[in-house]
Amino acid sequence: MPSLLLTPRILLLLLPALSLTSGSSGSSPGAFDVVVHAATPGGVAAAVAAGRGGARVLLLEPGQYIGGAMSGGLGDTDYGVQASVIGGLAEEFFRAVARHYGVPFAYPAAGQCSTHPTGWAFEPHVAELVMVGMLRGANVTVITQARIVRALTSPTYHHRGGGATGSAHAPRIAAVVTSDGRRFAGRMFIDASYEGALMKMANVSYTFGREASSTYNESCGGRLPAAATGVPFGHTDQLPRGLSPYTDATNRTLLPGVVAAADVAPLGGADNKVGSYDWRVTLTDVAANKAPIPLPAKYNPTEFELLRRAILAQPGSRIGMPSYGLPNRKSDWKMYGTWGEYPAGQWEYPNATWERQQEIVQDFKQHALSLLHFFRTDPVVPAAIRQQVASFGLCRDEYNRSSDHWMPQLYVRSALRMVGDMVLTQRDVSTTSFQAGADGIGLGAYTVDVPGPVQRVVQLGEVANEGSMQCPVFCWSSLAPFALPYRIMLPRAGEVDNLIVPVAVSASHVAFNAVRMEPTWMILGQAAGTAAAMAADSARAINVTELQVRLVAAGQILRPPGGPPPPPPLHANQWYAWKGMWSVDHCGDSSSGSNDCSDNSSGGGTALNLTALQDQAVLKKSYAPSKTLPPSDVRWYSTGQIVPLLAAPRQASDIAYWLIQADV
């Protein structure tokens, strides 16, 4: 029977029937085939896919909860312009949620983006319950409160067999060590953390912040224009006009969180600042389920002077309040829009130590508690709103392994990003027509979206928010789904060969903010786990075509519904050969002098030769340009080399190519 192995504290109240194992034992289990870092939705999908692929899988979660943001308050999880591209394990998750609530599963209509019918909106503990069931069914060993502090890498590594697809001399991770000193060995490793912590420990190339617009020729790249607009307060991420950035009339001291103009990058320039973080606050108005909201440890009313001025500037404006749209009258509340974001608080987080990151998380919690206290008590807040905020309650039946029922997961939208041999950019994710990729392993369909300010800046003597970005617009109806290439999960050639990174993928700041949806990370995670189960010892050496076949068989969607069908997958010894690069010898009746091999009845083909016009030729698994293909899907040859055939070449579906069979 499949079993889920957990520490004593995990799901003790939620799922008492589970078999539990100690998380504090000094001994370590034997080597695993696949070790996954972090039980985010992407990590859960990776672990489940690897387990279903026959691998022995260990999932190490630094915290107490399974499910990351989706079990940490993000119950109204965004799915994009076309939810119908969500297949595989992500679809399985949403179907299980629908079954839990006793409603039929259906995809939201295209172009809805933020409409969440039951089945696509869920309580946090239900998200965890479903994910735990998926892990249990895949026989995944799970250990919570197991924080990796070190990656043990070998100095050199030679791919078995020395083939062209290996990464000669690339290091590999042999084992990881947790904070309590336990060592876990593995064949393949997956970093599914929001922070990219394991890849950083393994010395994989990474970045954070915003590239200059010129780096990848992105119109939405770099520092953006900051515009203070006169729209009603609470309706957008902008501020009322005319708010002074200074504490008093001397114009010497800036308000907390406001950045001087001299400290802002030039328009389109690079900086190391990431988009906003916040809490997705789980509240209820059901009296029997309400738990008190803690008071802030330290409340400083001057922290909210800018907010006070904004309310006074537009006293009749609507202030965003929670709606109880999740089942059983619970909220997924993005607190007060821009005021819940705590701009500048997140800048240090991506590249900080784990200890410093936890301090920043506590700073965010204190900011949120102080903000709630401000709206409960400050006289500038209208009395009716003060009374409503005073009635808020956290949920007694959520986060019950935390003493105060506060959310366990800060919504970290973007932290470190890997820099691989391929970097996804704006042109890849903002397109009106689908562009198939040779190594596509899933689809994304979300608008580029940074929902809150990166920073508050001084502009023309007043305060303006900068960095909020919907590129070109939110829920862009003309957006086509975009391919998710396998290569964006791989470190650079010569770096770690047995690591796959499905969350902190190789993407620009712009493109990452189209990828960063939890269902998309589940799609990437499923591909990562499937690839890890396939791999002997190198993520780069797997057959990507075979990976795609396995993913499609498991329900993953690689092309938009209704699009032209892809060419049939090739067998291991089948390849495409462009006719302009190759001449065909001994095909059919050699005495005829004809190179027409479209009639395969004779079976006389024995070899392919390069034509005299080509000094370099390829055999490949796709019609895509050779240099865009992964190493496993292309073979390079020089003038005069001969490739023996197993059968006469056939006409491929593209008239410019032969379909050949050869052991190469």
C-alpha positions as a printed Julia matrix, in Angstrom:
664×3 Matrix{Float64}:
   0.0    0.0     0.0
   1.36   3.48   -0.8
   2.29   5.47    2.28
   3.22   9.05    3.08
   6.01   9.41    5.63
   5.88  12.63    7.65
   7.28  14.22   10.77
   5.16  13.99   13.93
   3.92  17.54   13.64
   2.76  17.48   10.04
  -0.99  17.2     9.58
  -1.41  15.86   13.1
  -4.8   17.5    13.4
  -5.74  17.55    9.74
  -5.05  13.95    8.78
  -4.65  11.85   11.93
  -4.93   8.58    9.97
  -1.61   9.08    8.18
   1.43   7.0     9.03
   4.02   9.31   10.6
   7.75   9.1    11.0
  10.16  11.13   13.12
  11.62  14.29   11.69
  14.33  14.58   14.35
  16.09  11.26   14.09
  19.84  11.5    13.74
  19.94   8.74   11.16
  19.34   9.31    7.46
  17.57   6.92    5.09
  19.38   5.36    2.18
  19.94   7.12   -1.1
  16.87   8.28   -3.03
  16.45   8.42   -6.76
  15.0   11.95   -6.59
  15.24  14.52   -3.78
  12.86  17.49   -4.04
  13.45  20.68   -2.08
  10.3   22.5    -0.89
   6.65  21.39   -0.89
   5.39  24.3    -2.97
   2.74  23.34   -5.55
   5.58  22.96   -8.06
   7.49  20.78   -5.6
   4.47  18.61   -4.87
   3.86  18.11   -8.6
   7.54  17.25   -9.13
   7.54  14.71   -6.31
   4.28  13.1    -7.44
   5.4   12.87  -11.07
   8.74  11.33  -10.11
   7.03   8.89   -7.78
   4.54   7.83  -10.44
   7.48   7.41  -12.78
   8.86   4.69  -10.55
  11.46   6.7    -8.65
  12.08   6.56   -4.92
  11.31  10.16   -3.95
  12.07  12.29   -0.91
  10.37  15.66   -0.45
  12.06  17.96    2.08
   9.93  20.9     3.26
  11.55  23.6     5.44
   8.24  24.58    7.13
   5.3   22.81    8.7
   2.81  22.91    5.83
   2.44  21.24    2.43
   1.39  23.39   -0.52
   3.2   26.72   -0.35
   1.06  29.71   -1.26
  -1.94  27.6    -2.33
  -2.31  26.18    1.19
  -1.11  29.45    2.7
  -3.94  31.8     1.73
  -3.91  31.94   -2.07
  -7.27  30.21   -2.47
  -8.22  32.39   -5.46
  -5.23  31.16   -7.44
  -4.86  32.9   -10.81
  -4.88  30.61  -13.83
  -4.46  32.94  -16.82
  -6.32  33.96  -19.95
  -6.98  30.34  -20.98
  -7.47  27.93  -18.08
  -7.97  25.13  -20.61
  -4.19  24.85  -21.1
  -3.9   23.5   -17.53
  -3.62  19.72  -17.74
  -1.8   16.92  -16.0
  -1.31  17.11  -12.25
  -2.49  20.71  -12.04
  -5.8   19.75  -13.62
  -5.92  16.7   -11.32
  -5.58  19.03   -8.32
  -8.49  21.25   -9.4
 -10.64  18.24  -10.2
  -9.97  16.86   -6.72
 -10.94  20.21   -5.2
 -14.21  20.15   -7.13
 -14.92  16.62   -5.89
 -14.22  17.7    -2.32
 -16.89  20.39   -2.57
 -19.28  18.16   -4.48
 -19.43  20.27   -7.64
 -18.75  19.3   -11.26
 -15.37  20.27  -12.65
 -15.36  22.82  -15.46
 -12.73  25.14  -16.89
 -13.47  28.85  -16.4
 -14.31  30.59  -19.67
 -11.4   32.0   -21.67
 -10.57  35.61  -20.86
 -11.93  35.52  -17.3
  -8.55  35.47  -15.53
  -9.77  36.25  -12.02
 -13.19  34.55  -11.95
 -13.04  31.66   -9.51
 -16.0   29.28   -9.55
 -16.11  26.61   -6.85
 -13.44  24.08   -7.71
 -11.07  26.87   -8.7
 -11.48  28.61   -5.32
 -10.65  26.6    -2.23
  -9.92  26.82    1.47
  -6.24  26.56    2.4
  -6.59  23.32    4.37
  -8.4   21.72    1.42
  -5.48  22.55   -0.87
  -3.15  20.85    1.6
  -5.48  17.88    1.99
  -5.59  17.31   -1.79
  -1.82  17.65   -2.22
  -1.12  15.28    0.65
  -3.41  12.73   -0.98
  -1.52  13.06   -4.26
   1.82  12.57   -2.49
   0.5    9.6    -0.57
  -0.72   7.93   -3.75
   2.71   8.35   -5.36
   4.5    6.78   -2.34
   6.54   9.93   -1.7
   8.48  10.21    1.56
   7.85  13.66    3.04
   9.79  15.26    5.88
   8.7   18.66    7.15
  10.79  21.15    9.11
  13.74  19.82    7.12
  15.65  22.86    5.92
  18.57  22.22    3.57
  21.65  24.17    4.61
  24.31  22.65    2.35
  24.63  20.92   -1.0
  27.49  18.43   -1.24
  28.78  18.51   -4.8
  31.41  16.37   -6.47
  34.31  18.32   -8.01
  34.0   16.72  -11.47
  31.56  14.5   -13.28
  31.73  12.6   -16.55
  28.49  11.55  -18.21
  28.23   7.77  -18.5
  29.43   6.58  -21.87
  31.02   9.89  -22.79
  28.35  10.62  -25.37
  27.84  13.98  -27.06
  24.81  14.67  -24.85
  26.72  14.57  -21.58
  28.21  17.53  -19.72
  31.85  16.65  -19.38
  33.43  17.75  -16.12
  30.16  19.24  -14.82
  29.76  18.88  -11.05
  26.79  17.1    -9.57
  25.03  17.15   -6.23
  25.8   14.0    -4.28
  23.75  14.79   -1.17
  22.15  17.57    0.84
  22.5   18.29    4.55
  19.65  19.64    6.68
  19.88  22.06    9.59
  19.79  19.21   12.13
  22.79  17.52   10.52
  21.06  14.78    8.56
  22.45  13.87    5.15
  20.25  12.78    2.24
  21.87  11.33   -0.87
  20.18  11.26   -4.25
  20.66  10.59   -7.93
  18.69  13.63   -9.13
  17.71  16.81   -7.27
  14.88  19.28   -7.86
  14.82  22.79   -6.36
  11.15  23.76   -6.18
  11.53  26.54   -3.62
  10.27  30.04   -4.31
  13.68  31.33   -3.28
  15.91  29.09   -5.43
  17.81  28.19   -2.27
  19.25  24.84   -3.36
  20.47  26.1    -6.73
  22.25  28.93   -4.91
  23.95  26.47   -2.56
  25.06  24.44   -5.58
  26.71  27.52   -7.17
  24.31  27.68  -10.1
  24.24  31.03  -11.93
  21.36  33.25  -10.81
  20.13  36.82  -10.77
  17.42  38.92   -9.14
  15.84  42.3    -9.66
  15.16  43.9   -13.03
  17.36  43.73  -16.1
  17.71  46.86  -18.2
  15.23  47.04  -21.06
  18.2   46.82  -23.43
  19.47  43.51  -21.99
  16.86  41.42  -23.8
  15.28  44.19  -25.87
  12.14  44.24  -23.7
   9.79  47.2   -23.89
   8.57  46.46  -20.35
  12.03  45.87  -18.92
  13.96  47.9   -16.39
  12.75  50.77  -14.26
   9.34  51.92  -15.43
   7.75  55.39  -15.6
   6.23  56.45  -12.27
   2.88  58.16  -12.69
   0.78  59.66   -9.9
  -2.76  59.65  -11.23
  -6.02  61.08   -9.97
  -8.02  57.85  -10.02
  -9.99  56.98   -6.88
  -7.86  55.71   -4.03
  -8.18  51.96   -3.56
  -9.0   51.16   -7.19
  -5.46  50.93   -8.62
  -1.87  50.68   -7.53
  -1.39  54.42   -8.03
  -1.74  57.18   -5.45
  -3.77  60.38   -5.28
  -2.06  63.41   -6.78
  -0.26  65.96   -4.67
   0.89  63.83   -1.72
   4.05  65.28   -0.22
   6.87  62.75    0.23
   8.32  64.64    3.21
   7.6   64.43    6.92
   7.13  68.2     7.25
   7.31  71.5     5.38
  11.12  71.67    5.56
  11.24  69.05    2.78
  14.31  67.47    4.3
  13.24  64.07    5.61
  11.39  61.58    3.46
   8.47  59.59    4.79
   9.15  55.91    5.61
   9.38  53.78    2.48
   9.79  56.67    0.0
  12.87  56.61   -2.26
  14.68  59.79   -3.25
  14.83  60.55   -6.96
  18.63  60.35   -6.88
  18.44  56.71   -5.72
  16.2   55.54   -8.56
  17.61  53.84  -11.67
  17.24  55.71  -14.96
  14.17  54.96  -17.03
  14.63  51.49  -18.51
  17.71  50.9   -16.38
  18.53  47.85  -14.29
  18.23  47.59  -10.51
  18.2   44.83   -7.91
  14.61  45.47   -6.77
  11.88  42.84   -7.07
   8.12  43.25   -7.2
   5.89  43.39   -4.17
   5.25  40.65   -1.62
   2.2   40.47    0.63
  -0.05  38.22    2.67
  -3.16  36.62    1.23
  -5.14  36.96    4.42
  -7.6   34.23    5.39
 -10.47  35.86    7.32
 -14.05  34.89    8.1
 -17.2   36.57    9.36
 -18.63  33.32   10.76
 -18.69  33.96   14.5
 -18.22  30.33   15.51
 -15.05  30.06   13.41
 -13.43  33.41   14.21
 -10.08  33.6    15.99
  -8.79  36.96   17.26
  -6.27  38.86   15.16
  -3.11  39.44   17.22
  -2.07  42.97   18.1
   1.23  44.16   16.61
   4.22  43.75   18.89
   5.19  47.37   18.24
   2.84  49.91   16.69
   4.26  53.11   15.26
   1.49  55.34   13.83
   4.03  57.44   11.89
   4.66  54.42    9.68
   1.29  55.12    8.03
   1.56  58.87    7.53
   1.44  58.52    3.75
  -1.71  56.39    4.02
  -3.24  58.95    6.38
  -2.59  61.73    3.86
  -4.07  59.62    1.04
  -7.3   59.06    2.97
  -7.56  62.76    3.81
  -6.89  63.71    0.18
  -9.87  61.66   -0.99
 -12.11  61.11    2.04
 -15.01  59.73    0.04
 -12.98  57.13   -1.81
 -13.6   53.42   -1.46
 -11.13  51.53    0.7
 -10.81  47.9    -0.42
 -12.21  45.43    2.07
 -12.21  41.64    2.04
 -14.85  39.61    0.27
 -15.65  36.13    1.53
 -15.45  34.41   -1.85
 -13.8   31.17   -0.75
 -16.03  28.29    0.35
 -17.44  28.51    3.9
 -17.21  32.32    3.9
 -13.48  32.78    3.95
 -11.34  35.39    2.23
  -8.25  35.46    0.07
  -7.59  39.11    0.82
  -4.83  41.12   -0.8
  -4.84  43.63    2.05
  -5.9   47.14    1.05
  -4.32  46.88   -2.39
  -1.14  48.91   -2.57
  -1.05  49.55    1.19
  -0.7   45.9     2.03
   2.36  45.52   -0.17
   4.99  47.08    2.15
   7.2   48.37   -0.72
  10.93  48.27   -0.01
  10.41  45.5     2.53
  11.06  42.8    -0.05
  14.19  44.15   -1.73
  16.69  42.39    0.54
  14.81  39.1     0.66
  15.88  37.32   -2.58
  19.61  37.08   -1.87
  19.52  37.2     1.93
  20.5   34.38    4.27
  17.71  32.12    5.5
  17.92  33.73    8.94
  17.55  37.2     7.47
  14.68  36.06    5.27
  12.79  34.88    8.36
  13.34  38.3     9.97
  11.92  39.93    6.84
   8.88  37.63    6.96
   8.29  38.75   10.56
   8.67  42.38    9.46
   5.94  41.78    6.88
   3.73  40.21    9.53
   4.21  43.12   11.9
   3.48  45.57    9.07
   0.25  43.73    8.27
  -0.83  43.57   11.92
   0.02  47.25   12.34
  -1.96  48.11    9.21
  -5.01  46.3    10.56
  -4.55  48.11   13.88
  -4.37  51.43   12.03
  -7.68  50.76   10.28
  -9.24  49.68   13.59
  -8.12  52.68   15.62
  -6.87  55.7    13.68
  -9.33  58.62   13.76
  -8.63  59.47   10.1
 -10.35  56.2     9.12
 -14.14  56.59    8.76
 -15.99  55.17   11.76
 -17.94  52.63    9.71
 -14.7   51.16    8.35
 -13.1   51.08   11.81
 -16.09  49.14   13.06
 -15.96  46.7    10.15
 -12.23  46.03   10.54
 -12.73  45.46   14.28
 -15.13  42.64   13.4
 -12.55  40.73   11.33
 -11.38  37.34   12.56
  -8.84  34.77   11.47
 -10.09  31.21   10.93
  -9.95  28.7    13.76
 -10.01  25.79   11.31
  -7.04  27.06    9.27
  -3.31  26.92   10.03
  -3.96  25.01   13.23
  -0.32  24.02   13.58
   0.39  27.74   14.12
  -0.54  29.18   17.5
  -2.28  32.31   16.18
  -3.81  30.94   12.92
  -1.74  33.39   10.87
  -0.82  32.44    7.31
   2.35  30.31    7.15
   3.46  31.52    3.7
   4.37  35.05    2.7
   3.37  35.53   -0.95
   6.84  35.65   -2.51
   6.13  36.33   -6.16
   9.71  36.56   -7.35
  13.06  36.02   -5.65
  16.17  34.51   -7.26
  15.96  33.49  -10.9
  18.31  30.98  -12.46
  20.37  32.07  -15.47
  20.61  29.1   -17.81
  21.74  28.65  -21.39
  18.22  29.7   -22.4
  16.51  32.71  -20.81
  12.78  33.19  -21.37
  12.02  36.83  -22.27
   9.13  39.17  -23.09
   8.98  38.13  -26.74
   8.44  34.52  -25.66
   5.49  35.19  -23.34
   3.73  38.21  -24.89
   2.59  37.0   -28.27
  -0.66  36.84  -30.21
   0.15  33.55  -31.94
   1.36  30.32  -30.41
   4.99  29.51  -31.16
   5.75  25.83  -30.69
   9.1   25.1   -29.09
  11.18  22.04  -29.86
  11.49  21.23  -26.15
   8.12  22.54  -24.94
   6.92  20.6   -21.88
   3.79  22.6   -21.05
   1.99  25.87  -21.61
   1.65  29.2   -19.84
  -1.23  31.59  -20.44
  -0.91  34.48  -18.0
  -0.31  38.14  -18.68
   2.96  39.67  -17.53
   1.84  41.0   -14.16
   3.6   42.79  -11.29
   0.51  43.68   -9.24
   1.94  46.18   -6.77
   4.64  48.83   -6.63
   8.29  47.9    -6.69
   9.0   51.2    -4.94
   7.5   54.56   -3.94
   9.51  57.38   -5.44
   9.66  61.16   -5.45
   8.47  62.51   -8.77
   7.95  66.22   -9.44
   7.78  66.91   -5.72
   5.11  64.3    -4.91
   4.94  60.57   -4.19
   4.29  58.08   -6.98
   4.29  54.3    -7.15
   6.68  52.71   -9.63
   7.02  49.17  -10.94
   3.45  47.9   -11.16
   3.25  46.31  -14.59
   0.69  44.58  -16.75
   2.39  44.08  -20.09
   0.67  45.08  -22.27
  -2.56  44.99  -20.2
  -3.97  42.67  -17.55
  -5.93  39.68  -18.88
  -4.96  40.59  -22.43
  -7.64  38.93  -24.56
  -5.32  38.59  -27.57
  -2.64  36.73  -25.59
  -1.77  33.35  -27.05
  -0.57  30.55  -24.77
   3.2   30.3   -24.72
   5.44  27.24  -24.67
   7.41  26.41  -21.53
  10.79  25.08  -22.73
  12.48  22.29  -20.8
  15.75  24.22  -21.0
  14.55  27.05  -18.73
  14.72  24.52  -15.86
  18.35  23.53  -16.52
  21.53  25.19  -15.22
  24.13  26.26  -17.71
  26.22  23.56  -19.38
  29.19  22.85  -17.15
  27.29  23.7   -13.98
  25.34  21.15  -11.93
  24.23  18.31  -14.19
  21.72  16.54  -11.92
  19.64  19.52  -10.79
  16.31  20.69  -12.26
  14.75  24.02  -11.22
  11.03  24.29  -12.07
  10.11  27.36   -9.95
  13.04  29.81  -10.0
  13.34  29.24  -13.75
  15.69  30.93  -16.17
  13.68  33.97  -17.22
  13.95  37.74  -17.32
  12.09  39.81  -14.73
   9.4   40.5   -17.35
   8.9   36.91  -18.49
   9.11  35.49  -14.98
   6.08  37.55  -14.01
   4.06  35.72  -16.66
   5.31  32.3   -15.53
   4.92  32.78  -11.76
   1.38  31.37  -11.44
   1.03  28.37   -9.15
  -0.72  26.18  -11.79
   2.1   27.02  -14.22
   4.66  26.03  -11.6
   2.76  22.74  -11.18
   3.03  22.18  -14.94
   6.77  22.84  -14.78
   7.07  20.7   -11.65
   5.39  17.74  -13.34
   7.85  17.99  -16.22
  10.79  18.26  -13.8
   9.7   15.21  -11.82
   9.05  13.14  -14.94
  12.47  14.09  -16.33
  14.2   13.3   -13.04
  12.63   9.84  -12.95
  13.82   9.24  -16.53
  17.37  10.5   -16.04
  20.21   8.12  -15.31
  22.34  10.85  -13.78
  22.05  13.98  -15.96
  19.08  16.24  -16.61
  20.69  17.39  -19.85
  21.1   13.91  -21.28
  17.49  12.77  -21.32
  15.57  12.32  -24.56
  13.27  15.34  -24.6
  11.0   13.79  -27.21
  10.44  10.81  -24.92
   9.79  13.24  -22.04
   7.12  14.96  -24.12
   5.51  11.62  -24.97
   5.35  10.69  -21.28
   3.92  14.06  -20.32
   1.18  13.89  -22.93
   0.32  10.39  -21.75
  -0.02  11.81  -18.22
  -2.41  14.55  -19.38
   0.01  17.46  -19.82
  -1.01  19.86  -22.61
   1.82  20.87  -24.94
  -0.17  22.71  -27.59
  -3.22  24.97  -27.27
  -6.54  23.18  -27.74
  -7.72  23.51  -31.33
  -4.25  24.14  -32.74
  -2.68  22.06  -35.5
  -1.56  18.64  -34.3
   2.17  18.2   -33.74
   4.07  15.71  -35.88
   4.0   12.22  -34.37
   6.77  11.55  -31.83
   9.86   9.85  -33.2
  11.19   6.54  -31.95
  14.67   6.42  -30.49
  16.35   5.6   -33.83
  14.24   7.93  -36.0
  15.6   11.29  -37.15
  14.78  14.11  -39.56
  17.35  14.83  -42.27
  17.04  18.02  -44.32
  17.3   17.1   -48.01
  19.48  20.1   -48.79
  22.21  18.82  -46.46
  22.28  15.16  -47.46
  22.56  13.06  -50.6
  21.1    9.54  -50.62
  23.21   6.66  -51.93
  21.99   3.18  -52.96
  18.33   4.04  -52.61
  16.04   1.68  -54.53
  17.69   0.48  -57.74
  21.15   2.0   -57.72
  21.47   1.51  -61.46
  18.66   3.96  -62.07
  20.71   6.82  -60.74
  17.66   8.16  -58.95
  17.71   9.5   -55.41
  13.93   9.26  -55.05
  13.34   7.26  -51.88
   9.67   8.06  -51.42
   8.82   4.46  -52.39
  10.17   2.38  -49.52
   9.15  -0.95  -50.99
  12.65  -1.9   -52.11
  14.25  -1.31  -48.71
  17.52  -0.71  -50.49
  18.71   2.4   -48.67
  22.0    1.88  -46.85
  23.64   5.25  -46.19
  23.33   9.02  -46.22
  26.15  11.27  -47.41
  26.54  14.99  -47.0
  26.11  16.97  -50.21
  29.11  18.76  -51.61
  27.47  22.13  -50.78
  27.44  21.57  -47.04
  30.4   21.61  -44.68
  28.18  20.78  -41.73
  24.98  18.74  -41.48
  22.63  17.55  -38.8
  20.14  14.86  -37.93
  17.51  16.04  -35.48
  14.31  15.11  -33.66
  12.34  18.21  -34.66
  11.87  20.64  -37.53
  12.97  23.49  -35.23
  16.31  25.24  -35.85
  19.14  22.97  -34.77
  20.75  25.46  -32.42
  17.52  25.76  -30.43
  17.33  22.03  -29.74
  18.62  20.29  -26.61
  21.82  18.26  -27.16
  19.95  14.94  -26.94
  17.83  15.87  -29.99
  20.53  16.8   -32.51
  23.58  15.12  -34.04
  26.23  17.1   -35.93
  28.34  15.78  -38.84
  31.1   17.14  -41.05
  31.66  16.82  -44.79
  32.11  13.27  -46.02
  30.79  11.43  -42.99
  28.49   8.5   -43.76
  25.52   7.44  -41.67
  24.41   3.8   -42.25
  20.63   3.41  -42.38
  18.45   0.65  -40.96
  15.91   1.15  -43.77
  15.37   3.32  -46.79
  14.48   6.93  -45.95
  10.85   8.01  -46.14
   9.24  11.32  -46.92
   8.61  13.24  -43.67
   5.48  15.3   -43.05
   7.53  18.36  -44.03
   8.42  17.98  -47.7
  11.91  19.39  -47.11
  12.93  16.46  -44.87
  13.57  12.74  -45.0
  12.52  10.59  -42.07
  15.38   8.15  -41.51
  16.18   5.28  -39.19
  19.73   5.05  -37.88
  21.57   4.11  -34.73
  23.47   7.34  -34.11
